[in-house]
Amino acid sequence: MSVKYLVVVDMQKDFVTGSLGSADAQSMLPKLVEYVKNFDGEVIFTYDTHHENYMDTQEGSKLPVKHCIKGTQGWELCEELDELKREFGAKTFEKPTFPSKDLAMYLAEVNERTPIESITFTGVCTDICVISNALTVKAFLPETPLFIVEELTEATSKEMKAMTLGVAKSCQIDII
């Protein structure tokens, strides 16, 4: 018996209503909540995770906006998704940078025991964290079908989202 996975990338308050939030992410949230509720498979959540020294990191020097500092409200998942995470007992991965190698290794280990039918990605930011996680997982599981749900992702701009989805498609990740 194979299993489908849904990876919800970084749907934390700072990316929706906080320091890096956007109206697009806010309007996408209710649709994502419904998708998660109705997903027929396992759900995983990632957390962009930084610490008080964020501004002293490479990322902090290139994106000088404090966000997702562990222990702050901005680091927390949006409430609606946090409720579903608890309800489902969903697995979570903290990631100190764009992709999570632990997520990819976990999915590869699962696939060794029970073949994974597919892995679907949603969340923010399409052009940074969604794509880097999808490509990292693709490196570990090149024959597993991967999907990105276009209407359930948001990026730093509409242009970057379109370009990123094009790159994903060229890397054999299907856009649905």
Secondary structure as UniProt FT lines:
FT   STRAND          3..9
FT   HELIX           13..16
FT   TURN            19..20
FT   HELIX           23..38
FT   STRAND          42..48
FT   TURN            52..53
FT   HELIX           54..56
FT   HELIX           58..62
FT   TURN            70..71
FT   HELIX           73..75
FT   HELIX           79..88
FT   STRAND          91..95
FT   HELIX           101..113
FT   STRAND          116..124
FT   HELIX           126..130
FT   HELIX           131..140
FT   TURN            142..143
FT   STRAND          146..154
FT   HELIX           158..170
FT   TURN            171..172
FT   STRAND          174..175
//
